[in-house]
Amino acid sequence: MEQQAYPDRALAPEVIAERLQEIEQAIGYKWEGRPLRIVGIGAGAWGAVVVAMLQQMYGSQSDKVDIRIWRRGGRIVPKETIASLLTVINQHEDVLRRLRNNSVYLKYISGRLGDRELTADEILQDGLCLNLPKSPLCPLRVITNLEEAVYDADIVINGLPSTETRSVFQKIGDIWSASRDPSRPPVIISLSKGVETRMEPHPHVVTPTRIIHEVTGVGLDRLMYLGGPNIAAEVWRGEFANARLCGANKPLRKAMAEFLRNSNFVCWNNADVITHEVLGGLKNVYSLGMGIITAATNDSATSKAVYFSNAAAEMVFITRLLSERPEDLHGPLLADTYVTFLKGRNAWYGEQLGRGRLHPRDGDVVPGKGLIQGVSATHAFFELLSDDRVKIYDHVTHNEVSPITALPTMRMIRKMLLTEEQDMKDTSNTDPAKRLRTTELYCPFLTRLPGELVDNDEDDDENNFSLVTPRPAEGAAQTFNLDAVPGPPTPHAKVVPPVAPAEAPPAANTSLNSSRRSSSSAALSSRSPGVRKGNFDSGTTV
């Protein structure tokens, strides 16, 4: 029997007091006479773990921090699942003792025997999450009434899948419109990875934070995204991890990042919400392919390395298309991809497809795993990158093509989801890292909202390192001449002229300094065509 299911993360009272003061200043209003109210929406694995970590960290000061989690009520837990949970309970002495002391252990015995029914919200109160069955959490305050959960929340943590975010937050928006003081807007941290694709008025992706902005009216400066690389069960066990909290409001995101930090969970902060969000969904696409490769090659390390090389090249290419500063994202993107390839549910799902244990026609919700977000993300990215209004110039074939033409791995993953074909070998004779070499590919309106706030942090733009030119000692012979080193030849490149999208009204409910506003249409139309290096150049969309 294991002694303890999870580490102690409780913070000292003075640390809690200091962090609450920083949060109060960053949020911009006080909560005199009541605690700071935090609510998690959705009880998937990662959402439940984040709320449970906060409960452990701040739960000793419940008069100062109130933490709750909402999930739909009434879902019956199958008898077989209860039997598995009971085995896990008996493996952890601290969980077993807690349930016995609270006089709730016997209900799991009765549930295993079929003498009574247990619901998912009921067992979550005991720290047992259906999507994390082997990792018992701490007890949580569970609320099944959505209005009761959110009407007075100061901080909301979106743990819903991207496919459910719109419908649930539409209801939350209606609740807030009817009952909330508009001068006290909440802060929302989204954990969701996934995208919607829209084709009008031009092809673009809509991420969960943008969905929440649309349906609730909460300003973009109050919306943040928390990204990995993280595996929920490992984070909960106390294995060292880090995350990035991305948001346009610098003081707020820095205070919130510090609020989330504990001894084994380091939280950095970054200004670029939407690109991290989009690419958090992108890695799920390629994780499906890794699972298929694992199954098809009987876990061949060599074959998986080949796949990783091809997938990395395509992801870097897409990063350059979607991000203004792609060099800032390659590390986080590849790190998140790496951990998802190793232990993520999307790679697991791909492997089950490859072994014939699951089929795409069975759907993308798997008991015990939840929603496989890579399935919808694959179709969304494919639709976006194959639209005829998005063009790049291929310097090899001298043709204007859609970006999807340059992405054979993504095409094969989507084909597999449609036809169950499992041949993903790339038999071309060209190294994809060379074939996809490019610069100046950024196409802003694929991800940016018209009038969207972009926080161009002065300290983020500073260079931390620069080249120190070696100098010979005084009197020593000059051994080389940097000026004599020839530069690369100027390529003969043709650029597809960018065309600005139609004017659109600015996004509503934003409150940062207007000098930091960046319109996607303005950013696109201000780019002057010119010779650009690489095999591909960005082109027009509308």
C-alpha positions in Angstrom: 0.0 0.0 0.0 1.3 3.5 -0.9 1.4 5.9 2.0 0.3 9.0 0.3 -1.5 9.8 -2.9 -0.3 13.4 -3.2 2.1 15.9 -1.6 1.2 18.6 0.8 1.1 22.0 -1.0 -0.3 24.2 1.8 1.0 27.7 1.7 1.9 29.7 4.8 -0.7 32.2 5.9 1.7 35.1 5.3 2.3 33.9 1.8 -1.4 33.7 1.1 -1.9 37.2 2.5 0.8 38.6 0.2 -0.5 36.9 -2.9 -4.1 38.0 -2.2 -3.0 41.6 -1.9 -1.2 41.4 -5.3 -4.3 39.8 -6.9 -6.6 42.4 -5.5 -4.4 45.2 -6.9 -4.2 43.5 -10.3 -7.9 42.7 -10.6 -8.8 46.3 -9.7 -11.5 45.9 -7.1 -11.8 44.8 -3.5 -13.9 42.0 -2.0 -14.4 43.4 1.5 -16.1 41.2 4.0 -16.0 38.0 1.8 -13.3 35.7 0.4 -11.8 35.7 -3.1 -14.1 33.3 -5.0 -12.6 30.8 -7.5 -14.6 28.4 -9.5 -13.5 25.7 -11.9 -15.9 24.9 -14.8 -15.7 21.3 -15.9 -14.1 18.3 -14.2 -11.8 16.9 -16.8 -8.4 15.6 -15.7 -6.4 18.9 -16.0 -9.2 21.1 -14.9 -9.8 19.0 -11.7 -6.1 19.0 -11.0 -5.7 22.8 -11.2 -8.6 23.3 -8.9 -7.4 20.6 -6.5 -3.9 22.2 -6.4 -5.5 25.6 -5.5 -7.6 23.9 -2.8 -4.5 22.4 -1.3 -2.5 25.7 -1.5 -5.2 28.0 -0.2 -7.7 25.7 1.5 -6.3 26.4 5.0 -7.6 30.0 4.7 -11.2 29.2 3.5 -12.3 32.5 5.0 -10.0 34.3 2.6 -10.2 32.0 -0.5 -13.3 30.1 -1.5 -12.7 27.4 -4.1 -15.4 25.3 -5.8 -15.8 23.3 -9.0 -18.8 22.9 -11.2 -19.7 19.8 -13.2 -23.0 18.5 -14.5 -24.9 16.4 -12.0 -26.6 13.1 -12.3 -24.1 11.1 -14.3 -24.2 7.5 -13.0 -20.8 5.8 -12.5 -20.8 2.2 -13.8 -20.4 -0.6 -11.3 -17.2 -1.7 -13.0 -15.7 1.8 -12.6 -16.5 1.9 -8.9 -14.8 -1.5 -8.5 -11.6 0.0 -10.1 -11.9 3.1 -7.9 -12.2 1.0 -4.8 -8.9 -0.8 -5.8 -7.2 2.6 -6.1 -8.6 3.7 -2.7 -7.3 0.7 -1.0 -3.8 1.3 -2.5 -3.5 4.7 -0.8 -3.5 4.7 3.0 -4.2 8.4 3.3 -7.2 8.2 1.0 -8.6 5.1 2.7 -8.3 6.6 6.2 -9.9 9.9 5.0 -12.9 8.1 3.5 -13.4 5.9 6.6 -13.1 8.8 8.9 -15.7 10.7 6.9 -18.0 7.6 6.9 -18.2 7.4 3.1 -16.0 4.4 2.4 -18.9 1.9 2.7 -20.8 3.5 -0.1 -18.1 2.4 -2.5 -18.5 -1.1 -1.3 -22.2 -0.9 -1.9 -21.6 0.6 -5.3 -19.3 -2.2 -6.3 -21.9 -4.7 -5.3 -24.6 -2.8 -7.2 -26.6 -2.1 -4.1 -26.6 1.7 -4.7 -25.8 4.1 -7.4 -23.0 6.7 -7.2 -22.8 9.8 -9.4 -19.7 11.5 -10.9 -20.3 14.7 -8.9 -20.7 12.7 -5.7 -17.4 10.9 -6.0 -15.7 14.1 -7.1 -16.5 15.5 -3.7 -14.4 12.7 -2.3 -11.5 13.6 -4.7 -12.2 10.9 -7.2 -12.3 12.1 -10.9 -13.6 9.9 -13.6 -11.0 11.2 -16.1 -8.2 10.6 -13.6 -9.2 7.3 -12.0 -5.8 6.2 -10.8 -4.9 9.5 -9.1 -7.1 10.4 -6.1 -7.4 14.1 -5.5 -8.1 16.0 -2.3 -11.8 16.6 -1.4 -13.5 19.3 -3.4 -16.5 21.5 -3.0 -18.7 20.4 -6.0 -21.6 22.4 -7.3 -24.0 21.1 -10.0 -26.1 24.3 -10.3 -24.3 26.6 -12.8 -25.8 29.8 -11.6 -24.9 29.1 -8.0 -21.3 28.3 -9.1 -20.5 31.3 -11.2 -22.8 34.3 -10.3 -20.3 35.9 -7.9 -17.0 34.3 -9.1 -13.9 36.5 -9.2 -11.7 34.0 -11.0 -13.1 31.3 -13.3 -11.0 28.4 -14.6 -12.3 26.9 -17.8 -11.6 23.2 -17.8 -14.1 22.3 -20.5 -13.2 20.8 -23.8 -13.1 23.3 -26.6 -16.2 21.7 -28.2 -18.3 22.5 -25.0 -16.9 25.9 -24.1 -19.3 27.9 -26.3 -22.6 26.3 -25.0 -21.7 26.4 -21.3 -20.2 30.0 -21.4 -23.2 31.2 -23.3 -25.3 30.3 -20.3 -22.7 31.8 -17.9 -22.8 35.0 -20.0 -26.6 35.2 -19.6 -26.2 34.7 -15.8 -23.7 37.5 -15.5 -25.7 39.8 -17.7 -28.7 39.4 -15.4 -26.9 39.6 -12.0 -23.4 40.9 -12.2 -22.0 44.4 -11.6 -20.3 45.2 -14.9 -17.7 47.3 -13.1 -16.4 44.0 -11.4 -15.6 41.8 -14.4 -14.2 38.3 -13.6 -10.8 37.0 -14.6 -11.0 33.8 -16.7 -8.2 31.4 -17.2 -8.8 28.8 -19.9 -7.1 25.4 -20.0 -8.9 24.3 -23.1 -6.9 23.2 -26.2 -8.7 23.3 -29.5 -10.0 25.6 -32.2 -13.0 26.4 -34.2 -12.5 27.4 -37.9 -14.5 30.1 -39.6 -14.4 30.9 -43.3 -16.2 34.3 -43.3 -15.4 37.1 -43.7 -12.0 35.5 -44.2 -10.5 32.1 -43.1 -9.5 32.3 -39.4 -9.4 30.2 -36.3 -11.4 31.0 -33.1 -9.8 29.8 -29.9 -11.6 29.1 -26.5 -10.7 32.5 -25.0 -12.2 34.2 -28.1 -15.3 32.1 -27.8 -15.6 33.1 -24.2 -15.1 36.7 -25.1 -17.8 36.5 -27.8 -20.5 34.9 -25.6 -19.9 36.6 -22.3 -18.6 40.0 -23.2 -15.7 39.7 -20.8 -12.8 41.8 -22.1 -9.8 40.3 -23.7 -7.6 41.9 -21.0 -9.4 39.6 -18.5 -8.9 36.4 -20.5 -5.9 34.2 -20.1 -4.6 30.8 -21.3 -2.7 28.3 -19.2 -0.6 26.0 -21.3 1.8 23.1 -20.8 3.8 20.9 -21.2 2.0 19.0 -18.5 0.5 15.6 -17.8 -2.3 16.0 -15.2 -1.6 12.9 -13.2 2.2 13.6 -12.9 1.6 17.2 -11.9 -0.8 16.1 -9.2 1.7 13.5 -7.8 4.1 16.4 -7.3 6.5 15.8 -10.2 8.3 19.0 -11.2 6.4 20.9 -13.9 6.1 24.3 -15.5 3.4 26.1 -17.4 2.8 29.4 -19.2 0.1 31.8 -18.3 -0.6 33.9 -21.3 -2.6 37.2 -21.2 -2.7 40.7 -22.7 -2.8 42.4 -19.3 0.7 42.2 -18.0 0.2 43.2 -14.3 -2.8 40.8 -14.1 -1.0 37.8 -15.7 2.1 38.3 -13.6 0.0 38.3 -10.4 -2.0 35.3 -11.5 1.1 33.4 -12.5 2.5 33.9 -9.0 -0.8 32.9 -7.5 -0.7 29.6 -9.3 2.9 28.8 -8.4 3.9 26.2 -5.8 7.2 24.4 -5.0 6.8 21.9 -7.8 4.8 23.9 -10.3 6.5 26.9 -11.8 4.3 29.2 -13.8 5.8 31.6 -16.3 3.9 34.4 -18.1 3.7 35.5 -21.7 1.9 38.2 -23.6 0.8 36.1 -26.7 -2.5 34.3 -25.7 -3.9 33.3 -29.0 -0.8 31.8 -30.6 0.0 29.6 -27.6 -3.7 28.6 -27.6 -3.7 27.7 -31.3 -0.5 25.8 -31.1 -1.7 24.0 -27.9 -4.4 22.5 -30.2 -2.0 21.8 -33.0 0.2 19.4 -31.1 -2.9 17.2 -30.5 -3.2 16.8 -34.2 0.3 15.4 -34.6 0.0 13.3 -31.4 -2.7 11.2 -33.2 -0.2 10.4 -35.9 2.5 9.4 -33.3 0.1 6.9 -31.8 -0.6 5.4 -35.2 3.1 5.1 -35.9 3.6 3.4 -32.5 1.0 0.8 -33.4 2.0 0.3 -37.0 5.7 -0.2 -36.3 5.4 -2.1 -33.0 6.8 0.8 -31.0 9.9 1.2 -33.2 12.1 4.0 -31.8 13.6 4.7 -35.2 10.3 5.0 -37.0 8.9 7.3 -34.2 12.0 9.5 -34.5 11.4 9.8 -38.3 7.8 10.8 -37.6 8.8 13.3 -34.9 11.3 14.9 -37.4 8.6 15.3 -40.0 5.9 16.4 -37.6 8.3 19.0 -36.0 9.1 20.5 -39.4 5.5 20.9 -40.2 4.6 22.4 -36.8 7.4 24.9 -37.1 6.2 25.8 -40.6 2.6 26.4 -39.3 4.0 28.4 -36.4 5.6 30.8 -38.8 2.3 31.1 -40.7 0.3 31.8 -37.5 2.7 33.7 -35.2 4.4 37.1 -35.5 7.3 35.9 -33.3 7.6 32.2 -34.0 11.1 32.0 -32.4 9.4 32.5 -29.0 7.2 29.5 -29.5 9.3 26.7 -31.0 10.5 25.6 -27.6 7.1 25.6 -25.8 5.4 24.0 -28.8 7.9 21.2 -29.2 8.1 20.6 -25.4 4.3 20.3 -25.2 4.3 18.1 -28.2 7.0 15.8 -26.8 5.2 15.2 -23.5 1.9 14.6 -25.4 3.6 12.1 -27.7 4.9 10.2 -24.7 1.8 10.1 -22.4 -1.0 12.2 -23.8 -4.5 10.9 -24.5 -4.4 11.9 -28.2 -1.3 9.7 -28.8 -3.0 6.9 -26.8 -6.1 7.3 -29.0 -4.0 7.1 -32.2 -2.4 4.0 -31.0 -5.8 2.4 -30.3 -6.8 3.3 -33.8 -3.6 1.8 -35.2 -4.2 -1.5 -33.3 -7.8 -1.7 -34.4 -9.2 -1.4 -30.8 -11.0 1.8 -31.6 -12.4 3.3 -34.9 -13.0 6.9 -35.9 -16.7 6.0 -36.5 -17.0 5.3 -32.7 -16.7 9.0 -32.0 -14.1 11.1 -30.2 -15.3 10.7 -26.6 -13.7 7.7 -24.8 -14.8 6.5 -21.4 -12.1 7.1 -18.8 -10.3 9.5 -21.2 -12.8 12.1 -22.1 -12.8 14.0 -25.3 -10.0 13.4 -27.8 -9.5 17.0 -28.9 -7.1 16.1 -31.7 -9.9 14.8 -33.8 -11.8 18.0 -34.2 -8.6 20.0 -34.3 -7.3 18.0 -37.3 -10.4 18.8 -39.3 -10.3 22.5 -38.2 -6.6 23.0 -39.1 -7.1 21.1 -42.4 -10.1 23.3 -43.4 -8.2 26.5 -42.5 -4.9 25.6 -44.3 -6.6 24.3 -47.4 -8.9 27.3 -48.1 -8.3 28.8 -51.6 -8.0 32.3 -50.1 -4.9 31.4 -48.1 -1.9 31.1 -50.5 1.8 30.6 -50.3 4.3 30.7 -53.1 6.3 27.5 -53.7 9.7 28.5 -55.0 10.4 24.9 -56.1 7.3 24.5 -58.4 6.8 28.2 -58.9 3.1 27.9 -58.1 0.8 29.6 -55.7 -0.6 26.8 -53.4 -2.6 26.4 -50.3 -0.4 25.7 -47.2 -1.9 22.2 -46.7 0.0 21.3 -49.9 3.2 21.5 -48.0 2.0 19.4 -45.1 1.8 15.7 -46.1 1.8 14.4 -42.5 -1.3 16.5 -41.6 -3.0 15.4 -44.8 -2.3 11.7 -44.0 -3.7 12.1 -40.4 -6.9 13.5 -41.6 -7.2 10.9 -44.3 -6.8 8.2 -41.6 -9.6 9.7 -39.6 -11.9 9.6 -42.6 -10.9 6.3 -44.2 -9.0 4.4 -41.4 -6.0 4.1 -43.7 -2.9 3.7 -41.7 0.0 4.1 -44.1 1.8 7.3 -42.9 5.2 6.8 -44.5 6.7 9.8 -46.1 8.7 8.4 -49.0 9.8 11.7 -50.5 13.5 12.2 -51.1 13.6 15.7 -49.5 14.3 16.4 -45.9 11.1 18.2 -44.6 13.2 20.6 -42.5 14.8 21.8 -45.8 11.7 21.5 -47.9 9.7 23.7 -45.4 12.5 26.2 -44.8 11.0 29.7 -44.9 11.0 33.2 -43.4 8.4 36.0 -43.3 5.5 33.7 -43.6 3.3 35.4 -40.9 -0.3 35.9 -42.0 -1.9 37.9 -39.1 -5.6 37.7 -39.8 -5.6 33.9 -39.6 -5.5 34.2 -35.8 -5.9 37.9 -34.8 -9.2 39.5 -34.2 -9.8 42.9 -35.8 -8.9 45.6 -33.2 -7.4 43.0 -30.9 -5.2 44.1 -28.1 -1.6 43.0 -28.4 0.7 43.6 -25.4 4.1 44.6 -26.8 6.0 44.4 -23.6 9.1 46.5 -23.7 11.1 44.0 -21.6 9.9 41.1 -23.9 11.4 42.9 -26.8 14.8 43.2 -25.3 17.6 40.8 -26.3 19.0 38.9 -23.5 22.1 37.8 -25.5 24.0 39.2 -28.4 27.1 38.1 -30.4 30.5 39.2 -29.0 32.8 39.5 -32.0 36.1 37.8 -31.1 39.0 40.2 -31.2 42.7 39.3 -31.4 45.1 40.3 -28.7 46.9 43.5 -29.3 49.8 42.9 -31.6 48.6 39.5 -32.7 48.0 38.6 -36.3 44.4 38.8 -37.5 43.3 35.2 -38.1 40.0 35.9 -39.8 37.9 38.7 -41.2 34.2 38.6 -40.4 33.5 41.1 -43.2 35.0 38.7 -45.7 32.6 35.9 -44.9 30.3 35.7 -47.9 26.6 36.0 -47.1 23.9 33.8 -48.6 23.0 34.5 -52.2 19.9 36.6 -52.8 17.2 34.2 -53.9 15.1 34.8 -56.9 11.8 34.9 -55.2 8.3 35.9 -56.2 5.9 37.0 -53.5 2.2 36.7 -53.8 1.0 40.3 -52.8 -0.9 40.3 -49.6 -4.5 41.7 -49.8 -5.9 43.3 -46.6 -9.2 41.9 -45.3 -12.3 44.0 -45.2 -12.5 46.5 -42.3 -14.2 45.2 -39.2 -15.4 47.0 -36.0 -13.0 46.8 -33.1 -13.5 44.1 -30.5 -15.7 45.2 -27.6 -15.0 45.2 -23.9 -11.3 45.9 -24.0 -9.6 48.1 -21.5 -5.9 48.3 -22.1 -4.2 51.4 -23.4 -5.4 52.2 -26.9 -1.8 52.8 -28.0 -1.3 49.0 -27.8 -4.1 48.1 -30.1 -3.2 46.2 -33.2 -5.6 45.6 -36.0 -5.1 42.4 -38.0 -6.2 44.2 -41.1 -3.8 47.1 -40.5 -1.0 44.7 -39.7 -1.6 42.8 -43.0 -2.1 45.8 -45.2 1.0 47.6 -43.9 3.3 44.8 -45.0 5.2 45.7 -48.1 5.9 43.0 -50.7 9.5 42.2 -51.2 12.1 39.4 -51.8 11.9 36.9 -49.0 14.2 33.9 -48.3 13.0 30.3 -48.3 10.9 27.9 -50.3 7.6 29.5 -49.3 6.3 33.0 -48.9 3.0 34.1 -47.4 0.3 35.3 -49.7 -3.2 36.5 -49.9 -6.4 35.4 -48.3 -9.3 37.5 -49.2 
